[in-house]
Amino acid sequence: MILDAARAAASRLFSPEFRSVFLKTIGLTLLALVALWFGIESLLEWLAWPWLHSLLPGLPSWAGWLGAIVAGIILAMGMALLIAPVTAIIAGLFLDDVAEVVERTDYPDDPPGRPVPALHSLVLAMKFFGVVVLGNIVALLLLLVPGVNIAAFFIVNGYLLGREFFEFAAMRFRPEAEAKALRRKHAGTVFLAGLVIAAVLAVPVLNLLTPLFAAAMMVHLHKAVSVREKP
């Protein structure tokens, strides 16, 4: 069921029906990541360098080059930490667009879902942003523990992304409380599907497609789970 949902989602990513939402998703994700890059860089220049110069006055000229390398590493780590929550916010904005395309093209005989109210969707996405940032800080700290670091990335993001994307998809057809209850009932399936999303998230460049892929995949998975729920 999970592999079928992932295969169906991947097959639609570059289809003509997805072109509009694909361009909007990629465009906003790139803009958000660029803004974050400059934001983190400005924060380093504003806070880190004055503090370093006051702590170590009279630094040699080569220290500037070394500092640039360290800053680049910190920027890269910061971006790695923030890619997951950024994708969650973008998905919150475009899940309904993705879901409508999937439902119209792959499930034309089923009743269409109801869009999640924009304000409610934004509130959920912002709340999830905080949860994912916290979870990835924990995963980042576990990078210091050999044998746990990679597993921590997949477990944290697999659980959080699987939960959020599935509930978003389910809320097109169910009240929020019922969507959460359905996710808890099929927690193992949703978590394994989340691991597939985390695998996409772990691949550079491909991870920019995470919101589109995850939203489409969870629409398919919710459909499959709903069929199993019928008596």
Secondary structure as UniProt FT lines:
FT   HELIX           2..12
FT   TURN            13..14
FT   HELIX           16..18
FT   HELIX           19..43
FT   HELIX           44..48
FT   HELIX           49..55
FT   HELIX           62..106
FT   TURN            108..109
FT   HELIX           118..141
FT   HELIX           142..144
FT   TURN            146..148
FT   HELIX           149..170
FT   TURN            171..173
FT   HELIX           176..185
FT   HELIX           187..201
FT   TURN            204..205
FT   HELIX           206..209
FT   HELIX           210..229
//
